[in-house]
Amino acid sequence: MAADPHQVIDKGGYIFSLVSGEEVVGVCALFNNGDGVYELARMAVSPAHHGKAYSNLLMQHCLDKLKTIHAKKVYLVSNTKLTAAIHLYKKFGFQTVFEGPHPVYSRANIVMERAL
C-alpha cells in the first residue's frame, strides 16, 4: 500500500491525515470491502504527539465519514498488546468479534467491529 496509496481511494476507500501546522501528526485509512463494510486500518500518531488526543480526532473523523456515506459496519484488526489502541477502540464502541491468531496478519490477534 505504501508504494501506491491511491489504490485505497481507487477502490472506494479513504486516507486521512491529521496536520498540525505544516506537520502530519497522524494518519489512518478506511478500506472499502464492499456492501457497506469498511476496515479501519493504518491508524498511527507520531510518537512525538502522543498524549494529545489526536487518535480520538482521527477516530471520530473516520466514524463521521462512515455515517456520511451510509456505511453499515466498520471493523479493525489489531493486537491485544496494544492496550492504548484497544482502549480507544472500546471507547468508540468497537466490540471484539474474534480473538486468536489471525489467518492473514501474523502480528494480529484480535478483530473488533462496530455497526453504524
Secondary structure, DSSP 4 states (H G I P E B T S, - for coil): -TT-THHHHHTT-EEEEEEETTEEEEEEEEEE-STTEEEEEEEEE-GGGTTSSHHHHHHHHHHHHHHHTT--EEEEEE-TT-HHHHHHHHHTT-EEEEES--SS-TT--EEEEEE-
